[in-house]
Amino acid sequence: MSDILVLLSGGMDSATLLWYAKENFKDVYAISFDYGQKHVVELRYAKEIAMLKAVKNHFVVKIPHYKEINFASALLQVSNKGIPKESYQEDVPVTYVPMRNLT
């Protein structure tokens, strides 16, 4: 197969897709978005994953004006809302399938 572009957030789902892409496509490119998220560690993990799998190129697109869209989310750095500290153990939806991406 030829080239593919993977949206790489730094989480398990996109990392799994990147692994699959590296096994099935000639040249793999990754793209991540910096939208001012509080968990900037996501971008660090995305960079590490991209380097580990030796993607052809990893693009990080900055979206500096995202905060001006008036999108109220606790995940944005400009938000004064706290991120809930709820445990997954307390409120797991019935639709959740543990480790579904590892098969």
C-alpha positions as a printed Julia matrix, in Angstrom:
103×3 Matrix{Float64}:
   0.0    0.0    0.0
   1.02   3.63  -0.25
   1.02   6.52   2.22
  -1.27   7.24   5.15
  -1.82  10.13   7.57
  -2.72   9.19  11.16
  -4.37  11.6   13.6
  -2.15  11.03  16.65
  -3.5   12.34  19.95
  -0.99  10.55  22.16
  -3.61   8.2   23.58
  -3.94   4.44  23.32
  -6.42   4.42  20.43
  -4.37   6.57  18.07
  -1.12   4.84  19.11
  -2.68   1.47  18.25
  -3.75   2.82  14.86
  -0.24   4.12  14.25
   1.22   0.68  15.0
  -1.24  -0.86  12.52
  -0.43   1.76   9.9
   3.33   1.13  10.19
   2.72  -2.56   9.52
   0.43  -2.0    6.54
   1.5    1.17   4.73
   4.72   2.24   3.05
   5.06   5.76   4.44
   3.25   6.83   7.6
   2.76  10.47   8.57
   1.26  11.65  11.86
  -0.6   14.84  12.72
  -1.45  16.22  16.18
  -3.26  19.37  17.25
  -2.21  21.83  19.94
  -5.47  23.56  20.85
  -4.42  24.77  24.29
  -5.34  21.59  26.14
  -4.58  21.33  29.86
  -3.1   17.89  29.38
  -0.17  18.99  27.23
   1.41  15.65  28.12
  -0.73  14.26  25.27
   1.43  16.11  22.76
   4.62  14.87  24.42
   3.37  11.28  24.21
   2.35  11.8   20.58
   5.88  13.01  19.78
   7.46  10.05  21.6
   5.18   7.55  19.88
   5.89   9.08  16.46
   9.65   8.9   17.11
   9.43   5.35  18.44
   7.65   4.14  15.32
   9.87   6.26  13.04
   7.05   7.91  11.11
   8.04   9.79   7.96
   7.02  13.11   9.55
   4.99  14.22  12.6
   3.16  17.5   12.14
   1.87  19.47  15.14
  -0.74  22.03  14.13
  -1.2   24.89  16.58
  -4.71  26.29  16.88
  -4.08  29.44  18.94
  -7.48  31.0   18.37
  -9.47  27.98  19.53
 -10.12  29.65  22.9
 -11.84  32.56  21.12
 -14.55  30.3   19.7
 -16.24  30.45  23.12
 -16.09  26.7   23.52
 -16.46  26.02  27.24
 -14.53  22.89  28.13
 -12.68  22.0   31.31
  -9.94  20.52  29.11
  -8.78  23.9   27.8
  -6.03  25.87  29.58
  -8.1   29.05  29.42
 -10.97  27.41  31.3
 -11.41  28.02  35.01
 -13.39  24.79  35.28
 -11.65  21.94  37.03
 -11.24  18.53  35.46
 -13.39  16.02  37.37
 -11.42  13.59  39.53
 -13.93  10.77  39.1
 -12.54   7.29  38.87
 -13.4    5.1   35.93
 -14.26   2.42  38.46
 -17.11   4.52  39.84
 -18.83   5.4   36.59
 -18.0    2.96  33.81
 -20.65   3.01  31.08
 -22.23  -0.3   30.16
 -20.94   0.19  26.61
 -17.27   0.23  27.69
 -15.19  -2.68  26.4
 -11.88  -2.96  28.29
  -8.73  -3.3   26.13
 -10.8   -3.44  22.92
  -7.91  -2.14  20.85
  -5.47  -4.86  21.87
  -6.97  -7.64  19.76
